[in-house]
Amino acid sequence: MADFLDKVSLQVREQLPEFVQAENQNFVAFMKSYYEFLESAELVLTNLGAVDAILNELGTSSYILLEDTNIYRPDQKKKILLQDTTNGAFVQGETIKGSTSLATSTIRVDDINQGSRLFISTNNKFVIGETIIGQTSNATGVISSYTPNPVQSVSQLLEYSDVDDTIDVFFNQ
């Protein structure tokens, strides 16, 4: 995972005057979150894995057991979940890993219900068409597109010159 030490989001607190920090803590938090979002890349996913568990309570990691056979998906294996087992949906803050490229990234925001999108910490090593796996939730999805952020595009411009080591989308545009 590529980490940049010169991220704007890490420098927001240092750049604002002390009176702004003292009087407007919510504004400082908003600015930091805003720049973190601008530094995020977008993955659009297809073929999301089945969600096999329902979260019991927000803020906990216990799930309802799968108690019956799945009559709607007879071709899939039945998986019994214990209360301390997670499987199914991507979780904010979890690390995802590409099955082909072995690239890793952290999920910042998930938009699975509306648009099948994940906003992740930047990483241009993912391959279009590869399956990503959530390291905590074991959720899966196939990458259909990757949209980098401008900060990543400029800072990694020289890396795009190697045809074998970059995403094909940049050459097809």
C-alpha positions in Angstrom: 0.0 0.0 0.0 1.4 3.3 -1.0 1.5 5.9 1.8 2.2 9.5 1.2 3.6 11.6 4.0 2.8 14.9 2.2 -1.0 14.4 2.2 -3.0 17.6 2.7 -5.3 15.9 5.1 -2.4 15.2 7.5 -1.4 18.9 7.4 -4.8 20.6 8.0 -4.3 21.1 11.7 -0.9 22.7 11.2 -2.1 25.1 8.5 -5.0 26.6 10.4 -4.5 29.4 12.9 -4.7 28.5 16.6 -7.9 30.6 17.2 -9.7 28.6 14.4 -8.6 25.3 16.0 -9.7 26.4 19.5 -13.1 27.9 18.5 -14.1 25.5 15.6 -13.1 21.9 16.4 -15.9 20.7 14.0 -14.5 22.8 11.2 -11.0 21.3 11.6 -12.5 17.7 11.6 -14.6 18.6 8.5 -11.5 20.0 6.7 -9.5 16.8 7.5 -12.3 14.5 6.4 -12.9 16.6 3.2 -9.2 16.3 2.2 -9.2 12.6 3.0 -12.1 12.1 0.7 -10.3 14.1 -2.1 -7.3 11.8 -1.6 -9.4 8.7 -2.0 -9.7 6.5 -5.1 -12.9 4.9 -6.3 -13.4 1.2 -7.1 -16.6 0.2 -8.9 -17.5 -3.4 -8.2 -19.6 -6.1 -9.8 -20.4 -9.7 -8.8 -20.5 -8.9 -5.1 -20.5 -12.0 -2.9 -23.6 -13.0 -1.0 -24.2 -11.4 2.4 -24.6 -14.4 4.7 -25.1 -12.7 8.0 -27.1 -9.9 9.6 -25.4 -7.6 12.1 -27.0 -8.0 15.6 -26.3 -4.6 16.9 -24.5 -1.5 15.6 -21.1 -1.2 17.1 -20.6 -4.9 17.8 -19.2 -7.7 15.7 -21.8 -10.4 16.5 -23.9 -11.7 13.7 -27.1 -13.7 13.4 -26.6 -17.4 12.5 -27.5 -18.8 9.2 -30.2 -21.2 10.4 -31.8 -22.5 7.2 -30.8 -23.8 3.8 -30.5 -21.2 1.1 -33.3 -22.1 -1.4 -32.6 -19.1 -3.6 -28.9 -20.0 -4.3 -28.7 -23.8 -4.5 -25.4 -23.6 -6.4 -23.6 -21.9 -3.5 -22.2 -23.7 -0.5 -24.1 -23.2 2.7 -21.9 -21.5 5.3 -22.8 -21.6 9.0 -21.7 -18.5 10.8 -20.9 -18.4 14.5 -21.6 -15.2 16.4 -18.0 -14.1 16.3 -17.5 -14.9 12.6 -17.9 -12.2 9.9 -18.7 -12.8 6.3 -20.5 -10.8 3.6 -20.4 -7.0 3.5 -17.3 -4.8 3.2 -16.6 -2.8 6.4 -15.4 0.7 6.6 -11.7 0.8 7.7 -11.0 -2.8 6.7 -8.1 -3.8 4.4 -8.9 -5.2 1.0 -6.6 -7.3 -1.0 -6.5 -8.1 -4.7 -6.4 -11.8 -5.6 -4.3 -11.3 -8.7 -2.2 -8.2 -8.0 -1.9 -8.7 -4.2 -2.4 -5.0 -3.9 -3.8 -3.8 -0.6 -5.8 -0.7 0.4 -8.0 0.5 3.2 -11.7 1.2 2.7 -12.6 4.7 3.7 -16.3 4.8 2.6 -18.5 2.0 1.2 -21.4 2.7 -1.1 -22.4 -0.9 -1.8 -26.2 -0.4 -1.4 -26.5 2.4 -3.9 -23.7 2.2 -6.4 -21.5 -0.8 -5.7 -18.6 1.5 -5.0 -15.8 1.6 -2.5 -13.7 4.7 -1.8 -10.3 3.5 -0.8 -6.9 4.8 0.1 -5.0 5.3 -3.1 -3.4 2.3 -4.8 -3.0 2.0 -8.6 -1.8 -1.6 -8.5 -5.3 -3.1 -8.7 -6.1 -4.9 -11.9 -9.5 -4.4 -13.7 -11.4 -7.7 -13.5 -9.6 -9.1 -10.5 -11.5 -10.2 -7.3 -10.9 -8.2 -4.2 -11.3 -9.8 -0.8 -12.0 -8.0 2.5 -9.5 -9.2 5.1 -11.9 -8.8 8.0 -15.3 -9.5 6.5 -14.3 -12.0 3.8 -16.5 -10.0 1.4 -15.7 -10.3 -2.3 -16.3 -8.3 -5.4 -14.9 -8.0 -8.9 -13.3 -4.6 -10.0 -15.0 -3.2 -13.0 -13.4 0.3 -12.9 -10.8 2.3 -10.9 -10.8 6.1 -10.7 -7.7 7.5 -9.1 -7.6 10.9 -7.4 -5.7 13.9 -8.9 -3.1 13.8 -6.1 -2.2 10.2 -6.9 -2.2 10.7 -10.7 0.3 13.6 -10.5 2.5 12.0 -7.8 2.7 8.6 -9.6 3.0 10.0 -13.1 6.4 8.4 -13.8 5.1 5.0 -12.7 2.5 5.1 -15.5 5.2 4.9 -18.1 5.7 1.2 -17.4 3.0 -0.6 -19.4 3.3 -3.8 -17.5 2.8 -2.2 -14.1 -0.2 0.1 -14.6 -3.9 -0.2 -15.2 -5.0 -0.7 -18.8 -7.7 1.9 -18.5 -5.2 4.7 -18.8 -4.2 3.5 -22.3 -7.7 2.9 -23.6 -8.9 6.4 -23.0 
